[in-house]
Each structure stands twice: as structure tokens, then as C-alpha cells.
Amino acid sequence: MGWALTALFVIGYGWRTVTRNADWRNEETLFRAAVAVSPRSAMAQKNLGGALLNSSRSEEAIPHYQRALKFLDDFPQAHYELGNCLFNKKPQDLAGAEREYRIALKQSPKHASAHQNLGATLHVQERYEAALREFEAALKISPNLDLALFNRVHTLLALERIEAAKRALDQAIGRFPNSPQIPELRLKIEQALLPSGR
């Protein structure tokens, strides 16, 4: 009798393991299962949003971030990732992305990537001075943040600060000598120097 109960117990848990394995196929299925079990979990909603964002499905991710923030507004990473979704979706929601990055930074002022992405959002809107301040803030926190290093060069070029752009590019090359952005930026600097003879 004892063996029969043990066998039923093992078979039951074995079957449960088989059915749960389907949830572990990939990030998305895992986090969908977590949301199904705990739909009011801010972390589960944020993680599912992240899995969708990582699969280039920003628009599908947005409602999951919004739900996460409904359950827990003081969640800087969720605000940051929602900002990424709004920046990446077609058409872009730059005002929404800027709002979310600013909230993330209010909650977590040392979030270097939020500074970087806020800078990129401002750059796209041609608000170059403000963008430059964000890239500088990002680099103060994380000096090796490659996106901020190279985006600072682009922004300095947009501001026509060619000598500063050259110095910024040299600094970026010192840290990331094999970046595919280097030839394009060198060419832009060379072209910017031609008319003025600098």
C-alpha cells in the first residue's frame, strides 16, 4: 500500500514537472506563466514587458509596464524600460519616453542608462544642449557607457563644437577602439572642418 501511494505521489509530481517545463521554454513563456499565477505582481508584469521588449515587441510590452506601474509606481527600472518601449515604438512617443526617463531619474538619479536614453530622446528632438547635459551626467556615473560616449560626439557635432567633438571622439576611441561608429564620426568631423579651415 505504501509503495502504491508513493508511486502515485511520484507520478503526480512528475506530471506536474512535465507540464511546468513548458513554462520554461523561453523568457516570454516563463513570465506569462508568472503573470497568470500573480497578475497583480509588479515584478511579473515588468519581467513580461522586458521579455517582449527584448523580442522587439515594444507595443505589446507597453501595457505590461503600465500594469506594473499601476501596482508599484516607485519602480525606476519599469519607468526606464517603458521609456524604451515608447522611444522604440512606431511612431515614436518621444514626449512619453522623456516623461518616463525623467520619472526613472527622479526615483533613481544615478541610473546612467536613463540619462543616456533621455539624452538620445532629447537629441532626436534637436534639443542638443539638454541632450549633451544628459550624456555628460551618464558618463559621470558610468565613464565606459559606450552609447553615451558616442552620442556625446554626435551631439557636439550637431552643436557645431568641432574641437570638442574631436576630443570626445578620441576619448570614445580610447575606450572602444573597435566601435563601428568611429569611421562615420571621423568623416563627419573631417567634413565639418573643411569649410572653416580649422
Secondary structure, DSSP 8 states (H G I E B T S, - for coil): -HHHHHHHHHHHHHHHHHHHHGGGSSHHHHHHHHHHH-TT-HHHHHHHHHHHHHTT-HHHHHHHHHHHHHH-S--HHHHHHHHHHHHHSSS--HHHHHHHHHHHHHH-TT-HHHHHHHHHHHHHTT-HHHHHHHHHHHHHH-TT-HHHHHHHHHHHHHTT-HHHHHHHHHHHHHH-TT-TTHHHHHHHHHHHHHHHT-
